[in-house]
Amino acid sequence: MTRICDNRTVIITGAARGLGRAYALAFGAAGGNVVVNDIGASLAGEGRDTSAADAVVAEIIAAGGKAIANYEDITDWDGAKRIVDAAIAAFGDLHIVVNNAGIVRDRMFVSATPDEWDATMHVHLRGHFCLSRHAVDYWRAKQKEGRAPDARIINTTSGAGLQGSIAQAAYATAKGGIAALTLVQAAELGRYGITANALAPAARTRMTEQAFADKMATEGQSFDVMDPANIAPAVVWLGSAQSAHVTGCVFELEGGKIMLEDGWREGPARDKGARWDAAELGSVVDILLAERVAPRKVWGTA
């Protein structure tokens, strides 16, 4: 891989397996200094195991790259700061945060529990917030000192968050929130030399193998569409200096396809110029529904 991230330091959360591991290896090959953050939890967010992060670091170093492991919890406010501090202590600077870590608690909405809901929101939304917030503090201080940052926040949303997914109400809600967060970060942080973009990747991971086993089964084909390594080049490019003009975007990625999401836009409208009577609105809404662009179907529906 071309070394387009030479000496750029990146923190990648959930970097021990799946997509995070693919990103870490790719950034290492592109010349980046990689902080492999992973607590080694199960898919449900339970347990701890540092060996997986250590193995990815060893793989990067064996290939001639630079990396350290980090086992801090991204949902812990002070722990998230320690991740940023560790990156700066090891490599002298920080340029990129890739918020990749997540959990899933698949459940039909009628069976969902408050604990499952809260756990999903905690990891995805609070996790994205805590680490990015401390990174932004560092970059903002640099900007105020006259050392203009060239910084990147790369968030992880999902098709589930963009169009909904049966049995994933909590996960879809969290991922939809991350897409909205990305828009706000891009609008607010550009003045400090920080871009913010989000990815909705489709690839083979512990999470997707469980939820979409048939779709993920592309190993052994001439092109393994669901190989997580297919997603990594776009992430590396977004982390590079070449992407400074791109912010506030959500990209869907699958195999060799990269697609820019069009987002929520104003659709068809009628303006009476006065207050509507409730009885009038049925026919008006029917007209609006007929004129709109048909939405994508929620995943899992016919």
Secondary structure by P-SEA (a helix, b strand, c coil): cccccccbbbbbcccccaaaaaaaaaaaaacccccccccccccccccccaaaaaaaaaaaaaacccccccccccccaaaaaaaaaaaaaacccccbbbcccccccccccccccaaaaaaaaaaccccccaaaaaaaaaaaaaaaaccccbbbbbbbbcccccccccccaaaaaaaaaaaaaaaaaaaccccccbbbbbbbcccccaaaaaccccccccccccccccccccaaaaaaaaacccccccccbbbbbcccbbbbbbcccccccccccccccccccaaaaaaaaaaccccccccccc
